[in-house]
Amino acid sequence: MATNYETNTRKSGGASIWKILLIVVAVLIALSIVGPLLKAVFWLGLIGLAVVGAATLYFNSKK
């Protein structure tokens, strides 16, 4: 009696490895886009605070 093997034997975790890899790549791409944007927003906010502080000191000293 011969043992029957399925011709379509795929591991159940085979597709999930590609899904995990896709998620990791998507997260890395998102971080590479969001990271510099957050850095730019931080520096713009810091420069804006410096301008507001300088203007406040300048106009309060005139009074």
C-alpha positions in Angstrom: 0.0 0.0 0.0 1.5 3.3 -1.1 1.2 6.4 1.0 -0.5 9.3 -0.8 1.1 12.7 -0.5 -0.6 15.8 -1.6 1.0 17.4 -4.6 0.2 20.9 -3.3 2.1 20.8 0.1 2.7 24.3 1.2 3.6 25.4 4.7 0.9 27.3 6.4 3.4 29.9 7.6 4.8 30.5 4.2 2.5 33.3 3.2 2.7 34.9 6.7 6.4 35.4 6.4 5.8 37.6 3.3 3.1 39.5 5.1 5.4 40.2 8.1 8.2 41.3 5.8 5.8 43.6 3.9 4.6 45.1 7.2 8.2 45.7 8.4 9.2 47.3 5.1 6.1 49.5 5.2 6.8 50.6 8.7 10.4 51.4 7.8 9.3 53.5 4.8 6.7 55.3 6.9 9.3 56.1 9.6 11.8 57.3 7.0 9.1 59.8 5.7 7.7 60.8 9.1 11.1 61.2 10.9 12.4 64.1 8.8 9.0 65.7 8.8 8.9 65.7 12.6 12.4 67.0 12.7 11.5 69.9 10.4 8.3 70.7 12.4 10.4 70.7 15.6 12.9 73.2 14.2 10.2 75.4 12.7 8.5 75.5 16.0 11.8 76.3 17.8 12.5 79.1 15.4 9.0 80.4 15.7 9.2 80.5 19.5 12.5 82.4 19.2 10.9 85.0 16.9 7.9 85.4 19.2 10.2 85.7 22.2 12.4 88.2 20.5 9.4 90.3 19.4 7.9 90.2 22.9 11.1 91.4 24.5 11.6 94.1 21.8 8.0 95.5 22.1 7.9 95.3 25.9 11.2 97.2 26.2 9.8 100.1 24.1 6.9 100.7 26.5 
